[in-house]
């Protein structure tokens, strides 16, 4: 092993990578990509500039890693949909959890992935794919629950579950956005209640 490789390994083990990445995630989530500077990141992550570049390559790669970390550490709300005993119960429980999280004042606000989708002007291909996959996976989870309900007779056989799953995806994203500008989460709850009752 070359001396440079030994030194590189030593440097990267001087800090907890997972912990540093979590701090970077919170900062990017709060300030957005453009407003977050390298000095800001170094401060919250508690690492040197060389450690940041040796471990994460550059700011954009760190941002993508932070988004992937967010998806990993966040509670997998899709499990609620997958394990739901009925369509309405599943949707009600899912959105109750989602609204509580979106309006949680201890968090930066909204959803990190949604923020990324709405604030970056020209994300690179990998980042764009990460965001699209996140959205499409949730839409698919809504679709599978709705289709199960359609097959069981819980909801009308003529229901366009594909269009409805897309509507629910959009409601999900609207909650994320509105949570950043309107502190009254009851309005979001009332909106979701009307939608679920109408299914």
C-alpha positions as CSV (number, residue, x, y, z in Angstrom):
1,X,0.0,0.0,0.0
2,X,1.4,3.4,-1.0
3,X,2.1,6.0,1.8
4,X,-0.5,8.4,0.3
5,X,-3.2,5.7,0.6
6,X,-2.2,5.0,4.2
7,X,-2.4,8.7,5.0
8,X,-5.8,9.0,3.2
9,X,-7.3,6.2,5.2
10,X,-6.0,7.7,8.4
11,X,-7.5,11.1,7.6
12,X,-10.9,9.7,6.7
13,X,-11.1,7.8,10.0
14,X,-10.5,10.9,12.0
15,X,-14.2,11.7,12.0
16,X,-17.5,9.8,12.0
17,X,-18.6,9.9,8.4
18,X,-22.2,9.0,9.1
19,X,-22.5,11.7,11.7
20,X,-20.8,14.3,9.5
21,X,-23.1,13.4,6.6
22,X,-26.2,13.8,8.9
23,X,-25.1,17.3,9.8
24,X,-24.5,18.2,6.2
25,X,-28.0,16.8,5.4
26,X,-29.6,19.1,8.0
27,X,-27.8,22.1,6.7
28,X,-28.6,21.5,3.0
29,X,-32.2,20.8,4.0
30,X,-32.4,24.1,5.9
31,X,-30.5,26.4,3.6
32,X,-30.7,24.7,0.2
33,X,-27.8,23.8,-2.1
34,X,-26.9,27.3,-3.4
35,X,-27.0,29.1,0.0
36,X,-24.9,26.5,1.7
37,X,-21.2,27.3,1.5
38,X,-18.2,25.0,1.9
39,X,-17.1,26.9,5.2
40,X,-20.7,26.3,6.5
41,X,-20.4,22.6,5.8
42,X,-17.0,22.3,7.3
43,X,-18.2,24.0,10.5
44,X,-21.3,21.8,11.0
45,X,-19.6,18.6,9.9
46,X,-16.6,19.3,12.1
47,X,-14.1,18.3,9.5
48,X,-11.3,19.8,7.5
49,X,-11.5,20.9,3.9
50,X,-9.2,18.1,2.8
51,X,-11.3,15.5,4.6
52,X,-14.4,16.8,2.9
53,X,-12.9,16.5,-0.6
54,X,-11.1,13.2,0.1
55,X,-14.3,11.6,1.4
56,X,-17.1,13.2,-0.6
57,X,-15.2,14.6,-3.7
58,X,-17.0,17.9,-4.0
59,X,-20.0,19.9,-2.8
60,X,-22.4,18.5,-5.4
61,X,-21.4,14.9,-4.6
62,X,-21.9,15.6,-0.9
63,X,-25.3,17.0,-1.6
64,X,-26.3,13.8,-3.4
65,X,-24.9,11.7,-0.6
66,X,-26.9,13.8,1.9
67,X,-30.1,13.2,-0.1
68,X,-29.4,9.5,-0.2
69,X,-28.7,9.6,3.6
70,X,-32.1,11.4,4.1
71,X,-33.9,8.7,2.3
72,X,-32.2,6.0,4.4
73,X,-32.6,7.6,7.8
74,X,-36.1,8.9,7.3
75,X,-39.0,6.7,8.5
76,X,-40.1,4.7,5.6
77,X,-43.7,5.9,5.3
78,X,-44.4,3.6,2.4
79,X,-44.5,0.7,4.9
80,X,-47.7,2.2,6.2
81,X,-49.3,1.9,2.8
82,X,-47.9,-1.6,2.2
83,X,-49.3,-3.0,5.5
84,X,-52.6,-1.1,5.5
85,X,-55.7,-3.2,6.3
86,X,-57.8,-0.9,4.1
87,X,-57.3,1.9,1.6
88,X,-58.8,4.6,3.8
89,X,-57.0,3.4,6.9
90,X,-53.7,3.3,5.1
91,X,-54.1,6.7,3.5
92,X,-55.3,8.3,6.8
93,X,-52.4,6.9,8.8
94,X,-49.9,7.7,6.1
95,X,-50.9,11.4,5.8
96,X,-51.2,11.8,9.6
97,X,-47.6,10.8,9.9
98,X,-46.6,12.8,6.8
99,X,-48.2,16.0,8.0
100,X,-46.8,15.6,11.6
101,X,-43.3,15.3,10.1
102,X,-43.7,18.1,7.6
103,X,-44.8,20.5,10.3
104,X,-42.3,19.3,12.9
105,X,-40.6,22.5,14.1
106,X,-37.5,20.6,15.2
107,X,-36.8,19.8,11.6
108,X,-35.8,22.3,8.8
109,X,-39.3,22.1,7.3
110,X,-41.1,20.3,4.5
111,X,-39.2,17.5,2.8
112,X,-35.5,17.5,1.8
113,X,-36.2,15.8,-1.5
114,X,-39.1,18.1,-2.3
115,X,-36.9,21.1,-1.5
116,X,-34.3,19.8,-3.8
117,X,-36.8,19.4,-6.6
118,X,-38.2,22.9,-6.2
119,X,-35.0,24.9,-5.6
120,X,-32.4,23.5,-7.9
121,X,-32.5,25.1,-11.4
122,X,-30.6,22.4,-13.3
123,X,-29.8,19.4,-11.2
124,X,-27.3,16.9,-12.7
125,X,-28.5,13.6,-14.2
126,X,-27.8,11.5,-11.0
127,X,-29.6,14.0,-8.8
128,X,-32.5,14.3,-11.1
129,X,-32.9,10.6,-11.3
130,X,-32.7,10.3,-7.5
131,X,-35.6,12.8,-7.1
132,X,-37.7,11.2,-9.9
133,X,-37.2,7.7,-8.4
134,X,-38.2,8.9,-5.0
135,X,-41.5,10.4,-6.4
136,X,-42.3,7.5,-8.6
137,X,-41.7,5.0,-5.8
138,X,-44.3,6.8,-3.6
139,X,-46.7,7.1,-6.5
140,X,-46.4,3.3,-7.1
141,X,-47.1,2.6,-3.4
142,X,-50.3,4.7,-3.6
143,X,-51.2,2.9,-6.8
144,X,-50.8,-0.6,-5.3
145,X,-52.9,0.2,-2.2
146,X,-55.6,1.7,-4.4
147,X,-55.6,-1.2,-6.8
148,X,-55.9,-3.6,-3.9
149,X,-58.9,-1.7,-2.7
150,X,-60.4,-1.7,-6.2
151,X,-60.0,-5.4,-6.5
152,X,-61.5,-6.1,-3.1
153,X,-64.5,-3.9,-3.8
154,X,-63.6,-1.3,-1.1
155,X,-63.5,1.4,-3.7
156,X,-65.5,1.7,-6.9
157,X,-64.3,-0.7,-9.7
158,X,-64.4,2.2,-12.2
159,X,-62.0,4.3,-10.2
160,X,-59.0,5.5,-12.2
161,X,-56.5,4.4,-9.6
162,X,-53.6,5.6,-11.8
163,X,-54.9,9.2,-11.9
164,X,-55.8,9.0,-8.2
165,X,-52.4,7.8,-7.2
166,X,-50.9,10.7,-9.0
167,X,-53.3,13.1,-7.2
168,X,-52.2,11.7,-3.9
169,X,-48.5,12.1,-4.8
170,X,-49.2,15.8,-5.6
171,X,-51.1,16.2,-2.4
172,X,-48.1,14.8,-0.6
173,X,-45.8,17.3,-2.2
174,X,-48.2,20.2,-1.6
175,X,-48.1,19.5,2.1
176,X,-44.3,19.7,2.0
177,X,-44.4,23.1,0.3
178,X,-47.3,24.6,2.4
179,X,-45.7,23.5,5.6
180,X,-42.9,26.0,4.9
181,X,-45.3,29.0,4.4
182,X,-48.4,28.2,6.5
183,X,-48.0,27.0,10.1
184,X,-51.6,25.8,10.4
185,X,-51.3,22.1,9.9
186,X,-55.0,21.6,10.6
187,X,-55.8,23.0,7.2
188,X,-53.7,20.2,5.6
189,X,-55.5,17.6,7.8
190,X,-58.9,18.9,6.7
191,X,-57.8,18.8,3.0
192,X,-56.7,15.2,3.3
193,X,-59.8,14.2,5.2
194,X,-62.0,15.5,2.4
195,X,-60.0,13.7,-0.2
196,X,-60.0,10.3,1.6
197,X,-63.7,10.5,2.3
198,X,-64.3,11.1,-1.4
199,X,-62.4,8.0,-2.5
